[in-house]
Amino acid sequence: MANLTALVYNWWNLYVRFYDAEHHREAITSRPALMQGVARQVQSGGQRKIKISILHEQGERIIRAVGVISSQLQEFMRIAEQCSIAQRRAFLLTRLLQRWLGGKWLPGVPTEAAPLLSG
């Protein structure tokens, strides 16, 4: 159970880095704010979407954060569809760790990733 908990906390930290790559956010402080909502899955026209109603007092800020994260993940998925698993891994890690990489890319990142990695 401890390993599973550590894994979830680590993935949460990486998820939040899609919104703010400059700051380290611990799951114990950032997760309650981002998880104060009710979600439901809606299926229409062969697509599944998740609709979230935010209940937190800083709802507007959280909605913006989740929107940024969602759009970046959608762009990542669009690019990653055409990549090998190694390229996907290099792309994801380059995006999440760009603060420590100092603007460098890990080997194997596809050239189509430039817009997401530069902005």
N, C-alpha and C positions, 0 to 999 in steps of 0.2 A: 504494500500500500504506500509506503514511503517513496518508493521509486516512481509510482504513478503520480503521486502528489508533486514530486519534484519535476516530472516531465510536464505536467499541466502548467505549473508555475513558469517553467522555462518557455513553453510555447506561448503563454500569455504575454510574457515580456516581449517576445518577438512580434506578436500580433500588434501590440501597442506601438512598436517601433515603426510600423507602417504610417502611423499618424505623426509621431514625433521622434525622429531618429536622433535628435540631439540630447535627449534626456533619458536616463535610466528610470524606469517606473516599476516599482515592485508590485507584484500581483496583489499583495495584501492591501495596498492603498488605492490602486487604479481600478481593480476589478469591481469593487462595490459600486463605484460610480457608473461604470459601463454596463453593469449587469442589472441596473434598476429599471427594468422594463419588462413588458409582456410581449412575447413574440408568437406569431402564428404563421404556418406555412399555407400559401395560397397557390393553387395550381390552375393555370389558365393557358389555353393554346399550346399545350405541350411543354410549358415552362413552369418551373417551380420558383417561387419567390418567398422570401421571409419578410413579413411586415412586422415592424417593431413599434410599440408605443412606449416611449420613455416616460418614466414616472419620477425621475430624480429632479431636485430643485434646480440643477444646472442643465436642464434638458436641452436647451438650444445649443449649448456648447458641445454636449455629448452627441447630439444629432449631427452636427458638423463633423466631429471626429469620426463617427461611424460612417458617414458619407464619404469622407476622404479615404478611409481604410477600404471601404467597399469598392470605390472606383479604382483604386490601385490594385486590389486583388482581381477585379474583372479584367483590367489591362494586362496584368501578369498572366492570367489564364488564357487570354487571347493570344499572347505571344508564345506562351509555353506549349500550346497545342501542337506547334510545329517543331518542337525541340525534343532532343533525347533526354533521358532521365538525368544524365550528367550535366547537360546544359541547363536544365531546369534548376538543379541543385546549385550550380554556380551562379545563376541569375538571382535566385532567391537569397542566397547568402550574401552576394554582392549588394543587393538592395538593402538588406537588413543591417549589414555591418559596414556600410559605406563611411560612417564616421571614423571607424578605426582603420579602414583601408586607405584613407586619405585621397579619395577620388580615383584610386586604381580599381581595376576590375579583376576578379578572379579569372583564371584561364577557362575558356570554354563558354563564356557568356555570349549569346547570340547578338549580332549587330542590331537586330530589330529592337533590342532592349534599351537602346540609347535614350529615347525620350523619357522613359520611366526612371532611368538611372541618373539622368542629368538634371531633372527638375524636381 
